[in-house]
Amino acid sequence: MSRLKQFLNVSTLCFLFAGQMMWELVHSSWILHVSCNKRKVAHIAVLLSSVLHCSLFCDEGMHETTENTQGPLKWFIEKVIDESTRSPRTIRLSALHLTGLWLLYPRTIVHYIKELKLLSLYGSVAFDEDFEAELAESHDARTEVSLLATNSNNELTEAFMNTELYARVSVSVLFYGLADLADKIGSTEESEDCYYALHAGKAFLLELLDSVVNDNDLAKELYKKYSAIHRRKVRAWQMICTLSRYVDEDIVQQVTSSLHICLYRNNLPSVRQYLEIFAIQIYLKFPSLVEEQLGPILRDYNMRPQALSSYVFIAANVILHATEEVTRFKHLNELLPPIFPLLTSHHHSLRGFTQLLVYQVLFKMLPSLDCNGSDILPLEKKCLRDLKYYLEKNYDCMRLRASMEGFLDAFDPMTSATPTGIFTARDEGVDFECVPTSLMEQLNLFLNEVREELRRSMAKDVVIINSESLATEENCKDMATSPKKSGEGLSCEVPRDLSLDFQKKITFSKHEKQHNDGASLSGSKELCNSLAEMEKEDLLLNEMVQSRNLTMEKMKASRQDLILVASLLDRIPNLAGLARTCEVFKASGLAVADAKIVNDKQFQLISVTAEKWVPIIEVPVSCMKVFLKNKKQEGFSILGLEQTANSVPLDQYAFPKKTVLVLGREKEGIPVDIIHILDACIEIPQLGVVRSLNVHVSGAIAVWEYTRQQRWQQS
């Protein structure tokens, strides 16, 4: 017994000693990593493969966290992910290695739900120009990267290796691979890891759904297109779509509750399309919920049109894509009747959207309905046939379908929820989070074009009517002034009742005439005096206007050749502060996405009238490239305030006199496509622990440095 106790004590000491050594190894490795000024690909890969080695990663004790202690690998991974948000190459290599390890050891995933969410929502667009070059030229880099763990779909992830999408593509592929593992439950290949995979997928899905319902940014209903909030919403719902395979009976009610909350809220079509795909997956998987949930929801005709449009799209696809014919006809009977009244909606988009989808259902289902005529009353059959005929032959309906370019025929809800379907569905020329143009966006584009055609047609009709009226009046005048011969010509005067016509003359009395003559003389004097005073005032006003114009020209001439581009910024305090900075240092202009923002009370409070003196230029995000290229042709140097692999410290950069300075989005920086057209990137050297400055503060520092250099050159 004493020998056994001694053995246990020795084993415990060895375990504690090994644990202590592991902590020292992890701490030392991390200190060595952060002390390097340049993050080389080979160095990062060596760090990850050494510390996060398979022989250590499989030990769950390395990840477990209690109230007082934290596993060494858990601590290390938290540090790496936090540091990765500021280093594109670090987060890409970390995502590659970690997703590979999590696929091998799914039992460890429950300890890293927070880190997985950070990877899924990550979206820094800082471009790593040297990443691919370093891999191609350095044998050490290629060797060390090849030693990292890999995921189940290397072909897809490698396509995004040097893009901001890589981290969440890797996470998406990870959970899709884990879903394949979970599907083996109940088969001969079942293992303990299958249950861990299923549990991890459910936990991550519920965490993301809780975020989109309750997070301040992800739950926001009013946000700008292409803003940081818009991007985070898209990323979250893209990931939720890939997790739809984890919805089981035990969580389906909780999942649909969160889903309906989000569907009722206001969201842009590019976000709503992912909610719709996720909903279609659930109702195809759980047909019993269609009658229980979807039917009653469609009968809520007071719902906002945007939400009703989504439910119509969901219902139509549930009918069309049900796997069994019996289920398909059951859904048809439950869902088509509440959809029909929406064909008469006063909301143009909802009505057009419903016409599209009802035609699609009737076109595919009506032949089958004819074969089962006993189930349908003759009157109903006639109504359906005539409705289908109208939707098929009506010119406007045909134009509407043609504008969709076969979207509905090509749409496959099952493929759309896979990593390949989500991340390879991007449109040519569109570089926004791999988001394709949604059906609702295409519909709205078509309706806007139709409205514009109608306006042009109405304007043309008005011109024609006015021209005809003018011609008629001219003819009447010619006829009235031309000499008339007996029996020739027609009068254009309106006939009047002669009994009501009379001659009216006004005759002044002698006293009235004298009074009027006197008043006329005195009135003439007063009029002359008034005219003289008005002439003096006009001269004074002209002098003031000329003086003001000269002053404004002098102020304009004295402005620096510096334009600050803040079109990517959303927050009013930052924009107002930059307006104040530009006015203080006499910048030539401040470019913003929407010039109407200067009317905002919060903006005016912070800018303290700066917007009245500094030129505000409206440059929407979609027009930034054109604006920057035009300025480059005018001789301006296009610079970006951004940390990149080749960025120059601010204190080492000599500003050209004619400079356009581009500021990045809050938290995300300058997009890759904008970085490609910049002449140079400048970064502000930082000494503290916090690795970033507020964008307004950064802009102010850069503007002052430009001003300081220009003043020094002039002195």
C-alpha positions in Angstrom: 0.0 0.0 0.0 2.8 2.4 0.9 4.5 1.6 -2.4 1.3 2.4 -4.3 1.1 5.7 -2.4 4.7 6.5 -3.3 4.0 5.7 -6.9 0.9 8.0 -7.0 2.9 10.8 -5.3 5.7 10.5 -7.9 3.2 10.4 -10.7 1.4 13.5 -9.4 4.7 15.3 -9.1 5.7 14.3 -12.6 2.3 15.6 -13.9 2.7 18.8 -12.0 6.2 19.2 -13.2 5.2 18.5 -16.8 2.3 21.0 -16.5 4.7 23.7 -15.1 7.2 23.0 -17.9 4.3 23.4 -20.4 3.3 26.8 -18.9 7.0 27.9 -19.1 7.2 26.7 -22.7 4.0 28.5 -23.7 5.0 31.8 -22.0 8.5 31.8 -23.4 7.2 31.0 -26.9 4.7 33.8 -26.7 7.3 36.4 -25.4 9.6 35.4 -28.3 6.8 35.8 -30.8 5.7 39.3 -29.7 9.3 40.5 -29.5 9.7 40.0 -33.2 9.2 43.2 -35.2 8.5 41.4 -38.5 6.1 38.4 -38.5 7.7 36.0 -41.0 5.5 33.2 -42.3 8.0 30.5 -41.3 8.4 31.9 -37.8 4.6 31.9 -37.2 4.2 28.4 -38.7 7.0 27.1 -36.4 5.4 28.7 -33.3 1.9 27.2 -34.1 3.1 23.7 -35.0 5.5 23.5 -32.0 3.2 24.8 -29.2 0.0 23.4 -30.7 1.4 20.0 -31.4 -1.0 17.0 -31.8 0.5 15.2 -28.9 -0.4 18.1 -26.6 -3.6 19.2 -28.2 -5.3 15.9 -27.7 -4.9 16.3 -23.9 -8.2 17.9 -22.7 -6.4 19.1 -19.6 -4.4 21.6 -21.7 -7.7 23.4 -22.6 -9.9 23.2 -19.6 -10.6 26.4 -17.7 -11.8 26.7 -14.1 -12.5 29.6 -11.8 -8.8 29.9 -10.8 -6.8 28.1 -13.5 -6.6 28.1 -17.3 -5.2 25.4 -19.5 -1.8 26.5 -21.1 -3.0 25.9 -24.6 -6.3 27.7 -23.9 -4.3 30.7 -22.7 -2.0 30.5 -25.8 -4.8 30.3 -28.3 -6.6 33.3 -26.8 -3.4 35.3 -27.1 -2.8 34.2 -30.7 -6.4 34.9 -31.8 -6.3 38.3 -30.1 -3.0 39.2 -31.8 -4.2 37.8 -35.1 -7.0 40.4 -35.4 -4.2 42.9 -36.2 -2.0 40.6 -38.3 -3.5 39.1 -41.5 -0.9 36.4 -41.9 -1.1 35.3 -38.3 -4.9 34.8 -38.4 -4.7 32.9 -41.7 -2.1 30.5 -40.5 -3.8 30.2 -37.1 -7.1 29.4 -38.8 -5.5 26.8 -41.0 -3.8 25.0 -38.1 -6.5 25.3 -35.5 -9.4 24.2 -37.7 -7.3 21.2 -38.7 -6.7 20.3 -35.0 -10.4 20.8 -34.1 -11.4 18.5 -36.8 -9.1 15.8 -35.4 -10.1 16.4 -31.8 -13.7 17.7 -31.8 -14.0 17.2 -28.0 -11.8 20.3 -27.5 -14.1 22.6 -29.5 -16.5 23.4 -26.6 -13.6 25.3 -24.9 -13.2 27.6 -27.9 -16.7 28.8 -28.9 -15.7 32.4 -28.3 -12.6 32.1 -30.4 -14.6 30.4 -33.2 -17.0 33.3 -33.2 -14.1 35.8 -33.5 -12.7 33.9 -36.5 -16.2 33.8 -38.1 -16.8 37.5 -37.8 -13.2 38.5 -38.6 -13.0 40.9 -41.5 -9.9 43.0 -41.5 -9.2 43.9 -45.1 -5.5 44.7 -44.6 -3.7 43.2 -47.6 -0.6 41.1 -47.0 1.3 41.8 -50.2 4.3 39.6 -49.2 2.4 36.6 -48.0 2.3 34.6 -51.3 5.7 35.9 -52.4 7.2 34.6 -49.2 5.6 31.2 -49.6 6.8 31.0 -53.2 10.4 32.2 -52.6 11.2 30.7 -49.1 11.7 27.0 -48.8 11.6 27.2 -45.0 8.2 29.0 -45.2 6.7 26.3 -47.5 8.2 23.5 -45.3 6.8 24.9 -42.0 3.4 25.7 -43.5 3.2 22.1 -44.8 3.6 20.8 -41.3 0.4 22.6 -40.1 -2.8 20.7 -39.7 -5.2 20.9 -42.6 -9.0 20.8 -43.0 -11.3 18.6 -45.1 -11.6 20.9 -48.1 -8.2 22.2 -49.0 -9.2 23.1 -52.5 -11.8 25.6 -51.3 -9.8 27.2 -48.5 -6.6 27.6 -50.6 -8.5 29.7 -53.0 -9.1 32.2 -50.2 -5.7 31.9 -48.5 -4.5 35.5 -49.0 -7.9 37.1 -48.5 -9.8 38.4 -45.5 -12.3 35.5 -46.0 -9.9 32.8 -45.2 -10.6 32.6 -41.5 -14.3 32.1 -41.8 -14.1 29.9 -44.8 -11.9 27.6 -42.7 -14.4 27.6 -39.8 -17.2 27.0 -42.2 -15.4 24.0 -43.8 -14.5 22.7 -40.3 -18.2 22.6 -39.1 -19.4 21.1 -42.4 -16.8 18.4 -42.0 -17.9 17.8 -38.4 -21.5 17.6 -39.6 -20.5 14.7 -41.9 -18.9 13.1 -38.8 -22.1 13.6 -36.7 -24.2 12.0 -39.5 -22.4 8.7 -38.7 -24.3 8.4 -35.4 -26.3 5.3 -35.5 -24.2 3.7 -38.3 -21.4 1.1 -38.1 -18.9 3.9 -38.2 -20.2 5.6 -35.1 -17.6 6.8 -32.6 -17.4 9.0 -29.5 -16.1 11.8 -31.7 -19.4 11.8 -33.6 -21.3 12.9 -30.5 -18.6 15.5 -29.7 -18.9 16.9 -33.2 -22.7 17.1 -32.9 -22.6 18.8 -29.5 -20.0 21.3 -30.7 -22.0 22.2 -33.8 -25.2 22.8 -31.7 -23.3 24.9 -29.2 -21.8 27.1 -31.8 -25.1 27.5 -33.7 -27.0 28.6 -30.5 -24.1 31.0 -29.6 -24.4 32.7 -33.1 -28.2 32.9 -32.9 -28.0 34.4 -29.5 -25.6 37.0 -30.9 -27.7 38.0 -33.9 -30.7 38.4 -31.6 -29.1 40.2 -28.7 -25.8 41.8 -29.8 -26.0 45.6 -30.1 -24.5 45.6 -33.6 -25.8 42.4 -35.1 -29.4 43.1 -33.9 -29.4 46.7 -35.2 -32.1 47.4 -37.8 -30.9 50.7 -39.2 -27.5 50.6 -40.8 -25.8 51.7 -44.0 -25.1 49.5 -46.9 -21.5 48.2 -46.9 -21.0 49.5 -43.4 -19.1 47.5 -40.7 -22.4 46.4 -39.2 -23.7 45.3 -42.6 -20.5 43.2 -43.1 -20.7 41.6 -39.6 -24.4 40.6 -40.2 -23.5 39.0 -43.5 -20.7 37.0 -41.9 -22.8 35.8 -39.0 -25.6 34.6 -41.2 -23.3 33.0 -43.7 -21.9 30.9 -40.9 -25.4 30.1 -39.5 -26.4 28.8 -42.9 -23.6 26.3 -42.9 -24.6 25.2 -39.4 -28.2 24.3 -40.4 -27.4 20.6 -40.5 -27.0 20.6 -36.7 -30.7 21.6 -36.0 -32.3 18.6 -34.3 -35.6 18.1 -32.5 -34.1 19.1 -29.1 -33.2 22.7 -30.3 -35.5 23.3 -33.2 -38.0 25.4 -31.3 -35.3 27.6 -29.8 -33.7 28.0 -33.3 -37.0 28.9 -35.0 -37.8 31.4 -32.2 -34.6 33.3 -32.8 -35.0 33.0 -36.6 -38.5 34.6 -36.6 -37.3 37.4 -34.4 -34.6 38.2 -37.0 -37.0 37.8 -40.0 -39.4 40.3 -38.5 -36.7 42.9 -38.1 -35.5 45.3 -40.8 -32.5 44.0 -42.8 -31.0 44.6 -46.1 -31.8 42.1 -48.9 -28.1 40.9 -48.9 -28.6 39.8 -45.3 -32.2 38.6 -45.6 -31.3 36.1 -48.3 -29.2 34.1 -45.8 -32.1 34.1 -43.2 -34.3 32.8 -46.0 -31.9 30.0 -46.9 -31.6 29.0 -43.3 -35.4 29.0 -42.8 -35.9 26.8 -45.9 -33.4 24.3 -44.6 -35.3 24.0 -41.3 -38.8 23.7 -42.8 -37.6 21.1 -45.4 -36.0 19.1 -42.5 -39.1 19.4 -40.2 -42.2 19.4 -42.5 -44.5 19.3 -39.4 -43.5 22.9 -38.6 -44.9 24.2 -41.9 -48.5 23.9 -40.8 -47.7 24.8 -37.2 -45.6 27.9 -37.9 -45.4 29.0 -41.5 -49.1 29.0 -42.4 -50.2 31.2 -39.5 -47.3 33.6 -40.1 -48.3 34.1 -43.7 -51.8 35.1 -42.7 -50.4 38.0 -40.6 -51.1 40.6 -43.4 -50.2 43.5 -41.1 -46.6 42.4 -41.0 -44.1 44.7 -42.7 -43.9 44.0 -46.4 -40.2 43.2 -46.3 -40.8 40.4 -43.8 -43.8 39.1 -45.8 -41.7 39.0 -48.9 -39.2 36.7 -47.1 -41.9 34.4 -45.9 -43.4 34.2 -49.4 -40.0 33.2 -50.7 -39.5 30.6 -47.9 -43.0 29.2 -48.5 -42.6 28.9 -52.3 -39.3 27.1 -52.0 -40.6 24.8 -49.3 -43.4 23.8 -51.7 -41.1 23.4 -54.7 -38.2 21.5 -53.0 -40.1 19.1 -50.7 -38.6 15.7 -51.4 -41.8 13.6 -51.3 -44.8 14.4 -53.6 -47.3 13.8 -50.8 -45.5 16.4 -48.6 -45.3 18.8 -51.5 -49.1 18.7 -52.1 -49.7 19.1 -48.4 -47.5 22.2 -48.3 -49.3 23.5 -51.4 -52.7 23.3 -49.7 -51.4 24.9 -46.5 -49.3 27.7 -48.0 -50.7 28.8 -51.4 -54.1 30.1 -50.1 -52.5 32.7 -47.7 -50.1 33.7 -50.4 -52.7 34.5 -53.0 -54.1 37.7 -51.4 -50.6 39.2 -51.6 -51.0 39.3 -55.4 -53.2 42.4 -54.7 -50.9 44.1 -52.3 -50.5 47.9 -52.7 -46.8 47.4 -52.0 -45.2 47.3 -55.4 -42.2 45.1 -54.4 -44.3 42.6 -52.4 -46.8 42.3 -55.2 -44.2 41.8 -57.9 -42.2 39.3 -55.7 -45.4 37.3 -55.1 -46.3 37.2 -58.8 -42.8 35.8 -59.6 -43.1 33.0 -56.9 -46.7 32.1 -57.5 -46.1 31.7 -61.2 -43.1 29.5 -60.4 -45.3 27.3 -58.2 -48.2 27.1 -60.7 -45.9 26.4 -63.6 -44.3 23.4 -61.9 -47.4 22.2 -60.0 -50.4 22.9 -62.2 -49.9 19.9 -64.6 -49.9 17.6 -61.5 -53.0 19.4 -60.2 -54.8 18.7 -63.5 -54.1 15.0 -63.0 -55.7 15.1 -59.6 -58.7 17.1 -60.6 -61.0 15.4 -58.2 -59.3 17.3 -55.3 -60.1 20.7 -56.8 -63.4 22.3 -57.6 -64.0 23.3 -61.2 -64.2 27.0 -60.3 -60.9 26.9 -58.4 -59.3 25.0 -61.3 -60.5 27.7 -63.8 -59.2 30.5 -61.5 -55.8 28.8 -61.2 -55.5 28.2 -65.0 -56.5 31.8 -65.8 -54.1 33.2 -63.2 -51.3 31.1 -64.6 -52.2 32.1 -68.1 -52.1 35.8 -67.1 -48.8 35.5 -65.3 -47.3 33.6 -68.2 -48.5 35.8 -71.1 -48.8 39.3 -69.6 -46.0 41.5 -71.1 -45.0 43.1 -67.8 -44.8 39.8 -66.0 -42.7 38.3 -68.8 -40.3 41.3 -68.6 -40.1 40.8 -64.8 -39.2 37.1 -65.2 -36.7 37.8 -68.0 -34.9 40.3 -65.7 -34.4 37.6 -63.1 -32.2 35.7 -65.6 -33.4 32.2 -64.4 -32.5 32.9 -60.8 -35.5 30.9 -59.5 -34.8 27.9 -61.7 -31.1 27.8 -60.7 -31.7 28.3 -57.0 -31.0 25.2 -55.0 -31.5 25.7 -51.2 -29.4 22.7 -50.3 -26.3 23.8 -52.2 -26.8 27.4 -51.0 -26.2 26.3 -47.4 -22.8 24.6 -48.1 -19.4 26.4 -47.8 -18.9 26.0 -51.5 -22.3 27.4 -52.3 -21.9 30.4 -50.0 -18.3 31.4 -50.8 -18.2 30.7 -54.5 -21.5 32.5 -55.4 -19.9 35.9 -55.8 -20.9 38.0 -58.7 -18.3 39.2 -61.2 -17.2 42.7 -60.3 -18.8 42.6 -56.9 -16.3 42.2 -54.0 -18.5 42.3 -50.9 -18.2 39.3 -48.6 -18.9 36.9 -51.5 -22.6 38.0 -51.4 -24.5 37.4 -54.7 -27.2 39.8 -55.8 -30.4 38.6 -54.1 -33.7 38.1 -55.9 -35.3 41.0 -54.0 -32.5 43.3 -55.1 -32.9 42.2 -58.7 -36.7 42.8 -58.4 -36.2 46.3 -57.0 -33.7 47.1 -59.7 -36.3 46.1 -62.3 -39.1 48.1 -60.7 -36.9 51.2 -60.4 -36.1 50.9 -64.2 -39.8 50.5 -65.0 -40.6 53.6 -62.8 -37.9 55.6 -64.6 -39.3 54.6 -68.0 -42.8 55.6 -66.8 -41.5 59.0 -65.6 -39.8 59.6 -69.0 -42.9 58.6 -70.9 -45.1 60.9 -68.8 -42.6 63.8 -69.2 -42.7 63.3 -72.9 -46.5 63.3 -72.9 -46.5 66.5 -71.0 -44.2 68.2 -73.5 -46.4 67.0 -76.4 -49.5 68.3 -74.7 -47.9 71.7 -73.9 -46.7 72.0 -77.5 -50.2 71.3 -78.9 -51.7 73.8 -76.5 -49.2 76.4 -77.5 -49.9 75.7 -81.2 -53.7 76.1 -80.6 -53.2 79.4 -78.9 -51.1 80.7 -81.7 -53.7 79.7 -84.3 -56.4 81.5 -82.3 -54.3 84.7 -82.1 -53.6 84.6 -85.9 -57.3 84.1 -86.6 -58.2 87.0 -84.2 -55.8 89.5 -85.8 -56.3 88.6 -89.5 -58.9 90.7 -91.5 -62.2 88.8 -92.0 -64.1 88.8 -95.2 -67.8 88.4 -95.3 -68.6 84.8 -94.6 -65.0 83.9 -93.9 -63.1 83.1 -90.7 -64.2 82.0 -87.4 -64.1 83.9 -84.1 -62.0 82.3 -81.3 -63.8 84.3 -78.7 -66.0 82.5 -76.3 -69.7 83.4 -76.9 -71.1 85.5 -74.1 -74.6 86.3 -72.9 -75.1 89.8 -74.3 -77.8 90.6 -71.7 -75.2 90.5 -69.0 -72.6 92.6 -70.9 -72.4 96.4 -70.2 -70.0 99.3 -70.7 -68.4 100.5 -67.5 -66.8 104.0 -67.3 -65.3 105.6 -64.2 -65.6 109.4 -64.1 -63.8 111.4 -61.4 -65.4 114.5 -59.9 -63.5 117.8 -59.9 -62.4 117.5 -56.3 -61.4 113.8 -56.8 -59.4 114.7 -59.8 -57.5 117.5 -57.9 -56.8 115.2 -55.0 -55.5 112.4 -57.3 -53.3 114.9 -59.2 -51.8 116.1 -55.8 -51.3 112.6 -54.6 -49.6 111.7 -57.9 -47.1 114.5 -57.4 -46.3 113.7 -53.8 -46.2 110.0 -54.7 -43.7 110.7 -57.4 -41.4 112.5 -54.9 -41.7 109.7 -52.4 -41.0 107.2 -55.1 -37.8 109.0 -56.2 -36.6 109.2 -52.6 -37.2 105.4 -52.2 -35.5 104.6 -55.5 -32.5 106.7 -54.4 -32.2 104.9 -51.1 -32.6 101.5 -52.8 -29.7 102.4 -55.2 -27.5 103.3 -52.3 -28.4 100.0 -50.6 -27.7 98.1 -53.8 -24.3 99.8 -54.1 -23.4 98.9 -50.5 -24.6 95.4 -51.0 -22.5 95.0 -54.2 -19.5 96.2 -52.3 -20.1 93.8 -49.5 -20.6 90.9 -51.9 -17.4 91.8 -53.8 -15.5 92.0 -50.5 -16.8 88.7 -49.4 -15.9 87.0 -52.7 -12.4 88.4 -52.5 -12.1 87.1 -48.9 -13.4 83.7 -49.9 -11.0 83.5 -52.9 -8.1 84.4 -50.5 -9.2 81.7 -48.1 -9.5 79.2 -50.9 -6.1 80.2 -52.3 -4.6 79.8 -48.8 -5.9 76.3 -48.3 -3.5 73.4 -48.4 -3.5 70.9 -51.3 -4.8 68.2 -49.0 -8.0 66.2 -49.4 -9.1 63.9 -46.6 -11.3 61.0 -47.9 -13.5 59.7 -45.1 -16.2 58.0 -47.2 -15.6 54.6 -45.5 -16.5 56.0 -42.0 -19.9 55.6 -40.5 -19.8 57.2 -37.1 -21.0 60.8 -36.9 -18.5 61.9 -34.1 -15.6 60.7 -36.2 -16.8 62.5 -39.3 -17.6 65.7 -37.4 -14.2 65.7 -35.6 -12.5 65.3 -39.0 -14.4 68.2 -40.4 -13.2 70.3 -37.5 -9.6 69.1 -38.1 -9.8 69.9 -41.8 -11.0 73.4 -41.1 -8.4 74.1 -38.5 -5.6 73.0 -40.8 -7.2 74.5 -43.9 -7.5 71.2 -45.9 -8.9 71.6 -49.5 -11.8 69.3 -48.7 -13.3 66.5 -46.7 -14.9 63.6 -48.8 -17.8 61.8 -47.1 -20.2 59.2 -48.3 -23.3 61.3 -47.8 -23.1 65.1 -47.7 -26.4 65.4 -45.9 -24.7 64.3 -42.7 -23.7 67.9 -42.1 -27.4 68.6 -41.3 -27.3 66.1 -38.3 -27.5 67.9 -35.0 -24.8 65.7 -33.4 -22.5 66.5 -36.3 -23.1 70.2 -36.0 -22.6 70.1 -32.2 -19.1 68.5 -32.6 -18.0 70.3 -35.7 -18.8 73.8 -34.3 -19.7 75.2 -37.7 -16.5 73.8 -39.4 -18.7 72.4 -42.2 -19.6 75.9 -43.3 -15.9 76.7 -44.0 -14.3 73.5 -45.2 -15.5 72.2 -48.6 -17.5 69.0 -48.1 -17.3 66.6 -51.1 -19.8 63.8 -51.5 -18.1 60.6 -52.6 -20.2 57.5 -52.1 -18.2 54.3 -51.3 -19.2 52.9 -54.7 -17.6 55.9 -56.4 -14.3 56.0 -54.4 -12.2 54.3 -57.0 -13.3 56.7 -59.7 -12.7 59.7 -57.5 -9.2 58.6 -56.5 -8.3 57.8 -60.1 -9.5 61.3 -61.2 -7.4 62.9 -58.5 -4.4 60.9 -59.5 -4.8 62.3 -63.1 -4.9 65.8 -61.6 -1.5 65.2 -60.1 -2.4 64.2 -56.6 -0.6 61.5 -54.7 -3.1 58.9 -53.3 -2.0 57.8 -49.8 -3.7 55.5 -47.3 -3.5 55.6 -43.5 -3.2 51.8 -42.9 -0.9 49.2 -41.5 0.3 46.9 -44.3 3.4 44.8 -44.9 5.0 47.7 -46.8 3.6 50.7 -44.9 6.0 53.5 -44.0 6.1 55.1 -40.5 4.5 58.5 -40.5 7.6 60.2 -39.1 9.7 58.8 -42.0 7.4 59.8 -44.9 7.8 63.0 -46.9 4.3 64.1 -48.0 3.9 65.4 -51.5 2.3 68.9 -51.7 -0.8 67.6 -53.5 -2.0 64.7 -51.3 -5.2 62.8 -51.1 -5.3 60.8 -47.8 -7.7 57.9 -47.5 -8.9 56.8 -44.1 -10.2 53.2 -43.4 -13.4 51.9 -41.8 -13.6 51.9 -38.0 -12.1 48.6 -36.8 -11.6 47.2 -40.4 -9.4 49.5 -42.2 -9.1 50.2 -45.9 -10.5 47.5 -48.3 -8.0 45.5 -50.4 -9.4 46.8 -53.7 -8.7 50.4 -52.5 -5.2 49.6 -51.2 -4.3 48.3 -54.7 -4.7 51.8 -56.2 -2.9 53.7 -53.5 0.6 55.1 -54.1 1.7 54.4 -50.6 0.4 53.4 -47.1 1.4 55.2 -44.0 1.2 54.0 -40.4 1.5 55.8 -37.1 4.3 54.3 -35.0 2.9 53.0 -31.7 4.6 52.2 -28.4 1.9 51.1 -26.0 0.0 47.8 -25.5 -3.2 48.9 -27.3 -2.4 48.4 -31.0 -4.8 50.9 -32.6 -6.0 54.5 -32.5 -9.4 56.0 -33.1 -9.7 56.8 -36.8 -10.5 60.5 -36.0 -7.4 60.8 -33.9 -5.3 59.0 -36.5 -6.5 61.3 -39.2 -5.8 64.4 -37.1 -2.2 63.2 -36.4 -1.6 62.6 -40.1 -3.1 66.0 -41.1 -0.9 67.8 -38.6 2.2 65.9 -39.8 1.4 67.0 -43.4 0.9 70.6 -42.2 4.1 70.6 -40.2 6.1 69.4 -43.3 4.5 72.0 -45.6 5.2 74.8 -43.1 8.8 73.7 -42.7 9.3 73.8 -46.5 7.8 77.3 -46.7 10.0 78.7 -43.9 
